[in-house]
Amino acid sequence: MAVGRMKGLAVGVGRRDLLAGAGAALMLAGCAVNVEGGRHGGVTEAARSPLALTPIRATPDRITRITVCTRPFRAQGPRLEVERIGQKLVVHHYGHGGSGWSLSWGTGLVATEKAMALGERDIAVIGCGAIGLTTALQLQRAGAKVTIYAKDLPPDTRSSFATGVWSPDSRICLEQYATPEFKALWARMCLTSFQAYQSLLGLPGTPIEWVDNYNVSDQANRERHEPVTDGRPPFADALQHELLPTLTPHSVDVPAGLHPFGARFVRRNTNMVFNISSYARLLLDEFHANGGRIEVREFHTPADFAGVAQKVLVNCTGYGARALMGDNSIIPVRGQLARMIPQEDVHYGLFYNGVSFVPRRDGFVFQAVGPDDYYGYNDDTIEPDRPLAEQSVRIIAGLFPPPAFG
């Protein structure tokens, strides 16, 4: 088989796959009827009962750790293509922006199909983060023997420091590169991942769960992010709304008097949360149970691929591919999390004044997200910013009255 370097996300994906993805997207989109208010459910479905939300014990002294993740963004979207490097056939599979965990099952399936089509059944996966682990499992399920080679393992991979929410179109590409072919492939990957996550609900350790989130604002109809108006190209941040509008529940307004946030404006939506510590352990346990092997090894250049026994490798190195492959198309997008002691009775999320609160069971998460998707763009620093972390905690704490201690 003559395998050259193939360009673009959609290259190498069969016409049937593209049509299936597009058809599924259109089928779901066709089910969206009587939805008012654009991305939101409108006022016709407003909450009817008062919200009883347990106040969050959000104080800086309860912060247990501050972590920084550099999301691997590519303007063109994830790199999913085959390249011959020496005697090895390498399936590149990296550059998912802020959608790594969310799209991992779907994009992992595409990478698996490419790898298995090369005719080998003993396959190496380079990288043990969200993409590497999930791809390794997809390969095993397709009948391959898999060895993971990685410098870092969970909980020390970069994706272990991700926010942990369903965000399949977060910095996935720039809007100008969201071609019809890209959209069809994205819809297929999104649906595959979404269905996989539904099968993981209710498992011990709660690796995946649905959580109600409340967008709190001092102004009516204010979005979490403002549109970019300074000439920089916009991100394709509305693919789910455009292609799969009924995949997750629509947001609804909560009238004043039915929520505990005074005269502020509140909108509720429901989203999936990944408790990454238990979820990563679940993936590792299944990988080992299927006979998988992990070898700790660092790769400095593509020439180092010659040192592994397998002829086919899947390169899932994420942001690490920038240095490993000399791929400057990967742009870091810095994101910092303040982790906090969780509370058993708090199972809702909040967004207020540019700060997101996610009630993960493996530790509450507070994150400053900035005014738009360019926040943290091209910032590869990984040093924690303690003042910013404490400020984020105080902003969310300000939504509640100070605790009374008798």
Salt bridges, closest charged atoms under 4 A:
ASP17 OD2 - ARG188 NH1 3.84
GLU81 OE2 - ARG5 NE 3.84
GLU81 OE2 - ARG79 NE 2.54
GLU83 OE2 - ARG5 NH1 3.45
GLU83 OE1 - ARG79 NH2 3.39
GLU83 OE1 - HIS92 NE2 2.68
GLU113 OE2 - ARG188 NH2 2.53
GLU209 OE1 - ARG361 NH2 2.89
ASP218 OD1 - ARG264 NE 3.35
GLU223 OE2 - HIS40 NE2 3.20
GLU226 OE2 - ARG222 NE 3.83
ASP230 OD2 - ARG232 NE 2.92
GLU242 OE2 - LYS183 NZ 2.78
ASP253 OD1 - ARG267 NE 3.14
GLU286 OE2 - ARG141 NH2 2.90
GLU295 OE1 - ARG293 NH1 3.43
GLU295 OE2 - ARG297 NH2 2.62
GLU298 OE2 - LYS151 NZ 3.75
GLU298 OE2 - HIS300 ND1 3.92
ASP362 OD1 - ARG339 NH2 3.78
ASP362 OD1 - ARG360 NE 2.96
ASP372 OD2 - ARG232 NH2 3.76
ASP373 OD1 - ARG171 NH2 3.85
ASP373 OD1 - HIS225 ND1 3.22
GLU390 OE2 - ARG386 NE 2.84
GLU390 OE1 - ARG394 NH2 3.60
